[in-house]
Amino acid sequence: MVALEMCLMTIANTRPIDIHGIVSNLRRCRALAVQSLEQYLSLYKLVLQFGEQNGCLSADDVGSFYRVLQAARY
């Protein structure tokens, strides 16, 4: 997924990440990128996992976002 690679490159370069902005910019070039809510939420989930595993995010940050993520899914 191109969007995931772009997000991970942003994190790797220690820049603030704006997933919504990355997806919006990607859609300008690739209209069918990240088409569904499920894809969008999966992107967030993977970025959060990467951030936590690499020390970019605290467990508290990830935990609070996962609660919001789960609420959005149902």
N, C-alpha and C positions, 0 to 999 in steps of 0.2 A: 504494500500500500504506500503510495507516494506521500500521502499526508503524514503517515507515521514516520517515514524517513525524514521528512522536513522537520517534524516536531523534535525528533531525537537529535538531529543535527543542531537545532537551536539550543537544546539543553546541553549538548556536548560543548558548545561554544560559550557556555555560561551566560547566555542572554535570556532575558525574561521571555516566557513562552505565552503566546496568545493563540490558543488552538482555533478559536472562532476566526481570527484574522487569517491564520494560515489556510484554513479550509476555504474561506471566502476568496482569497487570492488564487488558490489552486483552481477553484471553480471558474474563474475568469478564463483560464487556459483550457481546462478540462471540465466541461459542463456536467459530466456525469460523475465527478469525483464526490465521494462520501454522500451517497444518495439517500440513505435512510437514517432514521433515528438510531437504530441498532448499530449501524456503522459508526456514527458519530460518538455514541456512548462507548463503543469498543475502543475507539481511538483514545478517548479520555482515560479509560481503564488501563490501557497499555502504557500510556505516557506516565500515569501515576505509578504504576508498578516499576517502570524504569527509574523514575525519579526517586522512589523510596529505596530501591536496591542500590542506587549509586550515590546515596546520601544527599541528594538535591532537595528532598522533601522529608519532613519529619513524619513519624508514624501518626501523630495527632492530626496533621494536615491531611494526610491520606485518609485516615479514619473518618474525619468529618465530611470529606468530599464523597467517600463511598456511601455514606448514609444519604446524601443528596442524590447521588447516582441511582441508588436502589429505589428511592421514592419516585424518581423520574421514570423508572422502568415500569411502574405499576400504577 
